[in-house]
Amino acid sequence: MRTPAIAPRLLLAIWYPIALVAALGTTAARADDYADVNRLMRAGQSAEAMVKVDQYLASKPRDPQMRFLKGVIQTEAGRANEAITTFIKITEDYPELPEPYNNLAVLYAGQNQYDKARAALEMAIRTNPSYATAHENLGDVYARLASQAYSKALQLDGANTGIPPKLSLIRTLFSVDSKVQARPASGAQASGPVTVAPPAATPAAKPAATAPVAPAPSAAPAAAPAAPTTKAPATEPTKAAPGTEKEVEAAVRAWADAWAAKDMPAYLASYSTSFDPPGNMDRKAWEQDRRLKITGKSRITVKLSNLSVSVQGNKASAKFKQDYSADTLNISSRKTLELSKSGARWQIIRESTGG
């Protein structure tokens, strides 16, 4: 097993849900713009790539894909604060996308702001629980926070012999692989390793006393024969009633139809009272935000394809490809809705994008 590196990974390309430009329903010219920027980035021509990005965003300022590329270019150019601003604005406009949160975390970690990095990664995981990179990065950030906490504890209590072994273990993790080759997402190439400085030196501590080890017995006593046991019969998983999958599918399609029709009462009624909104918003703030974003569009289309439903008792999961179009924005992504049955209705309790 590879020892985990203490260096969060930076995605150096557009995120997977909208990486396939052909799936966006965009014009060939727009697809060429994305390809040109990626080509310039791979060739190390960041300045030329940024000119291309700015020209594009002058006419399409809300395009999430090009804005993400802008943040990547700013990161590679060492303009961390500008990149942080870019990614924060993307998360504000598209809180359901996990990858901008991941890149924010990397930038925060590079500034030793590990609490902010942790919060950003938790948001990435909240929007997409199956986002493996964010889980790994969160473990790395927790390791860094643990190192800081143990170092502080040792400064306050140098006589505590229980701290040095723990701190030594964490520092070993840092030293094993302090440099990580940045992993590119779809279609771009990493420019180089992401380097994390080793942890700050801590005051030397006395070695912990070694406890005497009792000699092993020459022979282990014979084990008493085990009493006969009776195995309980295996129980089968709860099966869904006939037609339940169709009910869930109907609920999901009704949600999409209400969204496209800007029918806010029907759209909001698709969500359970136990629905967990993304970000730090409460239910009321989330509903207000959705009303503004949905009713503010002149037209919306939401098309679902490859819909797959699984049901376990009163819980269900629906996975599908979603093609969303609103005014000049076109996004194709993989989406998962988790639903629960309340009375005779299936309602959404959680939604995530990607994976």
N, C-alpha and C positions, 0 to 999 in steps of 0.2 A: 504493500500500500504506500502511495506517495505521501510523504509528510506534507501537510497543507502549508502553503507559503503564506507569510504574513504580508501580503501585498494585494489589495483588492484589484480585480481585473477591470480594465477599461474597455468597453465595447467601442471599437474604432470604425463603426459603419452604421448604416441605417438598421433599425431593429427589424427582427424577422417578420412581424405581422404585415409590414408594408414594404418589405425589401423587394418583393417581386413586382417590379413596376408594371409588368404586363397585366397583372391582376387588378390594378387600380382603376382600370377603365379610363386612364388618362390619354391624352393625345400623344401621337408619336413625337411631337416636338418636345413635350414635357418629359417624356421618357429619355429623350436625347440629352436634355439638360441634366438630369440626375446622373446619367452615364458619363457625361463630360466632367462633372465635378468629381465623381469617383476616380476617373482616369487621371485627372490632374493631381488628386491626393496621392494616388499610388505612385505617381512619378515624382513626388516630393515638391510639387509646384503649388504650395499652399497659398501664396499670394494670388496667383492666377485663379485658383479655385475659389478664393474668397470673393474676388471680383465677380465671378460667374454667379455665386450664391447671392450677392447683394443685388445684382441686376435682376435676378429671378424674383427675389422677395420684394423688390420695389413694386411689382404688379400683383404679387400673390403673397402678401405679408403673413398670412396665417397657415401657409403650407407646412405641415408638421415634419415632413420628410426633409425638406431643404433646411428648415430651422435646426433640425437635429444635426445635419451635416455641418452647419455653421458652428454649432457648439463643439463638434469634433475638431474642426480646423482651429478654433480658438484654443482648445486644449493642447493640440500639438504645437501651437505657436507659443505656448507658455503664458497665455493670457487667461489664467485660471479664473479670475474674478468675472471677466466678461463671459466666459463659458458657463460659470455658475448662474449668472443672470439669464443666459439663453435657456438653459435647461429648466430653471425654475419657471420661466414663463410658459414653457411647453407643458410642464406638469399642471400649471394653473388652467390652461386651455384644454388639455387632454389628460385629466387625472386618471383615466382608466389604463394608460399605457405605462408599463413597468420599467422599460429600459431607460428613459430619462432619469428616473429616480436612482437607478444603478450608477449612471455616470456622475450624477450629483454626489453620490456617496464617495466615489473614487476621488473626485476633486476635493471634497471636504477632508478625506483621509490624508491627502497630500498636504493639507494645511494643518494637520494634527487636530482637526475638529472632529474627534471620533464620536462624540455624542450626536452631532448632526449627521455624520455618516451612518450611524446606527439607525437613526430615525428615518433617513431616506431609504435605506435597505428594507426596513420593516414595511414601508409604504409599497416598495416594489413587490414584496412577497404578498402583501395584503391584496394587491390588485391581481397578482398571478401567483397563487400558492405553489405552482409547479415550476417556477423560474429557478433553475438549479444554480446558475451563476450568482444570483442574489443571495441564495442560502449560503454558498461557499464564502462569498465576500463578507456576509454577516458574521460567520464564524471567525474570519480573519480579524474583523474589527473588534469582536469580543476578546480575542486573544490580546490585541494591543491594549484594550481597556484593562484587562486583567494584569498585564505587565505594569501599567501605570499604578494600579491599585496596590499590587504587592510591593512595588518600590516605595510608595508612600508609607505603607504599613511598616516596612523595614526601617525607614528613617525615623518613625515615631517610636518603634519598639525594636531596637537592635538586638535585644536579648531573646527575642522570640525565635526559637530554633525551628519552628514549623514553617516559617516563611521562605528561607533560602532554597529548600528543595523545590518549592512551587515556582519560585521566580526563575530558578535554573532551568526548569522544564520549559517554561514559556520562552526564555532567551534561547534555548536550544532550537525551538521552532523557528525563531527569527533568523538564526545563523545558518540553518540547513539550506534555506532557499530564499535569500533576501531579495532576489531579483526574479521577476516573473515576466515572461514574454507576453505582451498584451495580446489577447485573443480577439481576432477580428470577427465581426458578425458578417452577414451575407454580403459578399461582393467587394470588400475592401481589404487592404493589407495593413498590418500593424507597422508602425514606423520604428519601433524599437522597444527595449524592455522598460517596464515601469519599475523604478528603483525606490525602495523605501529605506530610509536611514535606520541603522540598528538602534535599539532602545538605549536610552540614556543610562550611563553607568550609575550604579548604586553603591553606597558605602560598603566596604568589605565587611563581611559578617563572619563570626566564628563558626567553624564547621560544627554541625549538629553532632551531639554525642551518639555513638553507635550503641544501641541496646544489645545486650548479650543474646545470642541465639541458642535456644535449647537444642541439645542433640536429638537427632531423629531416633525414634525407637527402632530396635533391631528388627522387629517384625510387627506388622499390623495385626491386631486381633481379628479373628474370623468374624465376618459379618453375620448377624443373626438372620435366619431365613425370613424373607419378606412375607407378610401376611397376604393371603390371596385377596385380590381386589376385583371389584366388578366395574367394568367400564359402562359409563352411561351411554345410551345409544346416541349416535351423532344426530344432530338436528339439522334439518335442511334450512338454507336461508329463506327468509320470507319472500314468497313469490308475489309478484304483482298480479292483481286481478285482471282478467281478460279485458283488453281494450284500454288499460291504463296508459300505456305508451302513447296511444292516440290522443288521450286527454291531455297529456303533457305537451305533445306536439301542437295541439290546438291552442293551448295556453301560450306557448312560445310564439306562434305565428300571430295570435291576436295581439300580443305585446308589440311585435314588429309593425303590424298594421296600424296600431294606435299611434306609435311613434311617427310613422310616415305621414299619417293623417293629421298630426299635431293635435290629436284628441287627448288633451292633458288629463281629464278625469279618468279615462280608460287606461291611459299609459301609467299613471301613478297607482291606479288600483291593481296593476299587475305585480306590484311590489308588496311583499308582506310587511306587516308592522314591525317584524323582527329583522328587516333588511338592514344590512350594515353598509352605510354609504362610504364611498372612498374618501381618502384624506381625513382631515380632522373635523369634517362637517357633521352637524347633527342632522336629523331627518328634515326638519323644517328648512334649514339653510340649503340642504341638498335639493329639496323640491323647488325652492325658489330659483336655484341655479339652473335646474333642468328646464323650468318654465322659460327662463330668459333665453337659453341656448336653443330650445326647440321652436318656440313661437317666433323667435327673431329671424328664422330662416324663411326665405321666400318659397322654397320647395325642399322636400326631403324624400328620398327613396331609401328603403331598407330591404334588401333582398337576402334571403337565407338559402343556403344550399348545403348539401352533405350533412343534413341534420341527423344526429344520432342520439337516441334517448335511452337512458338506463334508469330503472326504477327499483328501489329497495324499500318496501313498506310505504311509509308516507313521505319518503324523500326521493328526489329524482335529480338527475343531471342531464342537461341537454348541451351537446357540443355541435358546433356548426361553423361554416364559413359565412361571414357577414360582409356584404358589399354595401357600404354606406355612401350616399351622395347627398350633398346639401350645397346649393348654390355652386361655388367654384371648387368645393372640396370633395375629393373622392378617396375613400380609404377602404381597403380590403383587409380583413383580419380574421384570425381564428378566435372564436368566442365560446365561453362556457357559462351557462346559467345553472345555478343550483336552486331547486325549488322544493317547497314543502306543501303538503295538502292541508288546507284549512277549510273544514266543512266539505263542500263539494267543489272547491276551487283549488287550483294549483297556482301558487304565487312565488315570486322570486325572493330568495333570501340572500343570495350572493351572486355577483357577476365578475368575471375576469376576462382579460384579453390576452391572447398569445398562448404559447404552450401547445 
